[in-house]
Amino acid sequence: MNEPKSEEKLNLEKEYEEYVKTITPTHNLYLQMLKAFITGGIICVIGQVLLNFASNQMGMDKETAGSFCSLVLVLLSVLLTGFNIYPSIVKFGGAGALVPITGFANSVAAPAVEFKKEGQVFGIGCKIFTIAGPVILYGIFTSWFLGLCYWIGKILGWI
């Protein structure tokens, strides 16, 4: 019972395909990689400046300076997310803004900002880890699994 498609239907399908082509964004891969490199590089330069400042000007040891640097980067990311600036940075820099620690802080803060209107418990409390939750879950699971493999390797004398 396959009826041949009418010419009108074929024209509509063709028009729809053309419409989809016009609204589908096209991306230049090399330009995206350059933007990600620049964005991630700027974040890393800010981190290095903070690290140098903490160790040279504030007299912190290397480990404490690293913790200070991480805390300030997370704070800046959360503040920029709260003021709706970080999404623009992500739109420009893509993975360059999402991969560093600032991107993880953004993934926790963004749902909190988005769902605050639903209340402290059902909004923020329930939705805060919607983006970061899977990362945390699989990170913990992978760490456990690799630790188990290491332990078994030690018992069998492979390591």
Protein Blocks (a to p, Z undefined) as FASTA:
>chain_A
ZZcddfklmmmmmmmmmmmmmmmccddfklmmmmmmmmmmmmmmmmmmmmmmmmmmnopa
fklmmmmmmmmmmmmmmmmmmnommmmmmmmnmmmmmmmmmlmmmmmmmmmmmmmmnojk
lmmmmmmmmmmmmmmmmmmmmmmmmmmmmmmmmmnopZZ
